[in-house]
């Protein structure tokens, strides 16, 4: 896995420019990035860097730690700081949608942006999480319709998971989210957006939905931050194994109830590659080298 050690520290806004590794930094040319807070854990620089090298494109790809306070500045910049496109990770996906001048259909559906590019009129926002999750569900389900769906979380990734599960045929779909502004916003979104003509049930945190207790073959997507305790779901799983437990985190940050067998667990690396390939294709209007991106993680 090839990774620039300076990117572990990441870029940060610094006055009218950037700092990198705590020192002033000026981009040698246009570049792409992943922005978030935190962002050092992101493997997007690994896969996108590999894709850019394979395609022979003259761009670098960095990790940039952007706080909520600095996020509007990135969108006001319009490329003056050499940034031409970027991926968006937590906690900025919802805010990024409100700052883009133009949104694709997937971004409008979710009101969340995980990919942006600089267009003639400013920043354009897209959501490749929906399609990336759909790619992984199609592969893991091998063409079969999904069973009952369960989403854990309330952020932009959770909205993409709801849309992807519905597109995969999951019925019903439940969302479990902790109390707070995120859940409140999710509730409003669920009440106003058209989701394949099917209602989506929002359940209280800790209330185990029927998808895990009365039905075998559930498809569960966790969009929680790393380290959230899921032991309250251990007993619910029991003998009713989900078809798939997909955690959007990867590596040590991913988690699943102890009752889920290892063969049914998938961490977020597969989604990372799928949505990253879709981002690459949208930025450069060419197919992404998916195999190269996947191999870069091994």
N, C-alpha and C positions, 0 to 999 in steps of 0.2 A: 504494500500500500504506500504509494508515493505521496508525501505531504510536505509542503514548505513549512519549516518550523516556525517561521515568523507568523504564518497564518493562524497558528494556535493562539497567539496573542490577538491577532486580528487588527483590521483597520479601525480607527475611531475618528470621528470628526474632530478637528482641531483648528479653531479660528476660522479662517477662510479656506482651509485645506484639510489634509489628513495627517494623522500620526500613525505610525506602525511600529509595534514593539516599544512604544514609549518615546519614539523619535519622530520628528517631522518627516513626512514622506510625500513625494510628488510622483504621480503615476507617469511612467515613461510613454504611455499611450493609452488609448481607450481600453477599458476593462469591464468585466462582469463580476458579480459578487453574490453572496448570500448575506442577508441582513437579518439580525435578530438580537435578542438580549435575554439569556446568554446565546453565544454562537460558537464558542470554541469547540463544542462537541460535534458540530456539523461535519458530515462527510461529503457535503456537496462540492467543496473544492477538489476532493479526490476524484469524483466521477466526472465533473465538468472539466477539470484540468485535463484528464485523460482524453475526453471527447474532443476538446479543442486541439490537442496535439495530434490526435489521429486524423482529424479533418484538415490539419494544416492551416488553421485559422490564426491570425496574428493577435490573439487576445489572451490576457491573463484572467484568472478567476480567483477572487480572494474572499475571505470571511471578514465581515465588517460588523463590529458591535455598535448597534444604533439604539440609543435609548428612546423611549416614547417622546421625550422632549425634543430630540434631534430628528425624529422621523419627518416632520413637515419640511425641514430644511432640505432633506434628500430630494423630495419631490419638487421643491421650488428651484432646485439647482439647474434642472434641464440640461445636464451633461457638462456643465462648466467644470466640474471636478473629474471629468473623464469617464464617469460611470455611464455605460450605455444600456445596461439591463441588469436585473438582479432577481434572485429568488428571495422569498420572504418566509421566515419561520416565526415561531412564537416569540413574543406575544403580539405581533404586528399585522396579522393577516386581515383582520376586520378593519383596522384603522387605514391600512394601505388602500382598501377598496374605496374609502371615502376621499382619498387624496388623489386618485387617478382621474385624469380628464376623460378617459374612455375605458369602457369595460367590455369584455367579451361576454357571450351568452352564459358561459359557465361561471364567470365572476359575478354577473348580475344575479344568477340563480342563488348563489351562496352568500352574496354580499361579502365575499372574502377573496383576497388576492394573494397568491403565493408566487406569482411570476409577473414581472413588469419589464417593459421595454420602452425606449425613448423613440417616439414617433414624431412626425412632422409637427403635430400640434401639442406635444408634451408627452407625459407618461401614460402609457396604455397598460391596463391590468388584465390579467388572465388567471384562471384557476386550473392548474394541471393536476391538482390532487384528485379531483373527481375522476378524470380519465385514468390517472395512474392507479388509483384504487380499483377502478373497474377492470383494468388490465390484469391486476393481481387476482381479483376475485374470479375472473373468467378462467385464468390458468389453474387456480387452486380448486375450483369447483368443476373443472373439466367439462364445461358446457351445461352442467345441471343448474336448475334454478336454485337460488339460495333459499334456505329455510327461514324461520323467524330471525330477525336481525336485532342486535343490541349494539348501541353506541355508548361509550363512556366518555364524557367530556362535554364542553359547551363552547369551545372556540371555533376558529375557522376550519380546522381539520375535521371537527365533529360534523359540521354542516356538509362538508364534502363527503364524509362517510355515509351520512343519511342519504344523500343523492345517489351515491354509487350503489348502496344496498338496494334502494328502490329500483334502480335500473337493472340490477341483477335478479330482480324478482322476489326479493325478501318481503315477507308478509306474515305477521305485522312487523313493524320496526318500532323499537322503543329506544329512548335516549335517557340515560341516567346521568344527572349532573348535580354537582354540589351547589348549595345556596350561594347567591352572590350576583353581582352585575352580569357575569357571563351567562348564568342560567336565565336571568331575566331577559337578556337580549335574545337568547335562543328561543325562549317562549314566544316572544314577539315575532321572530322570524318564522317559526313553525306555523303561526296563526295567519301569516300574510302571504306566504309563498305557496305556489302551486307545485306539489310534489307528486307527480304521476297520478293525481286524483285520489291518493290514499292518505288517510290521516296517520300522523306519527305521534306516538304517545310519549309524553315527557313524564318520567317517574322520579320520585324523590331519591336522593342519595341514600343508599343502604336498603332500599326497598327492592328486593330481588324480583325482576320481572318474570312473567310467565314463560318467556322465551327460554329461560334456563331451568325452570322447574317442571313444566308440563310437556315440553317438546324436545325430542332429540334432534340433532342436526342444526342447531342454531349457528349463525355466523356472527361473531362478536368482534367489534373493532374498538380498541382502546385508544383514545386520543388524549390521554391524561399526561401531565408532566411525569418525568421519571421519578420513581421512588414512592408513588402513592400506594398505600396499603390496600391490598385486595383480598385479605384473608376472610372478610365477611362473605365472599362468594364461594369459598372452598366447599362448604357443605351443600350449597345449591347445585353445584355441578354434579356431584354424586355419580350415578351411573349414566346420566344423560349427557354424554360427551358432546360438546359442540363440534360441528364439522370443521370449523376453523376459528382459532383465536388469533387475531392479528393485532399486534401492538405497533403503533406508529413510531415508537422509540426503537432504537437498535442497540445491540450490545448489552452491557450491564444495566442500561436504563430501562430495558424492556422487562415486562412482568406479566404473569398470568396466574390465576388461581392454581393452587397445588394439585387440584383434582384433574386438571386438563393434561392429557397425555402429550408427551413431547412431540409426537408426530403430527399433532394437530395445531401446534404453535408456530406462528410465523412472525418474525420481528420486522421492523420497518425498512430494512435494507432493500427488499424487493420493491416496495412502494417508492423508496427514494430513487431507485434506478428508473422505474417506470415514469414517475412524474418528472424526473430530471431530463429524461429523453424527450418528453413532450415539450418541456421548456426549451431545450436546445433547438428542436425543430421549429418552434414558434419564433425564436429569436432570429434564426438564420435561414429559414425557409428551405430546409433540407433535412433528410432523414438523419437521425442521431445514431451513432455507433453503439447500440445498446449492449452488445456483447463486450465491447471494450470497456464500457462503463461498469458493467457487472464484474468483469475480471479485475478491474482496479480495486475492488473491495476485498479481493481474496488475498 
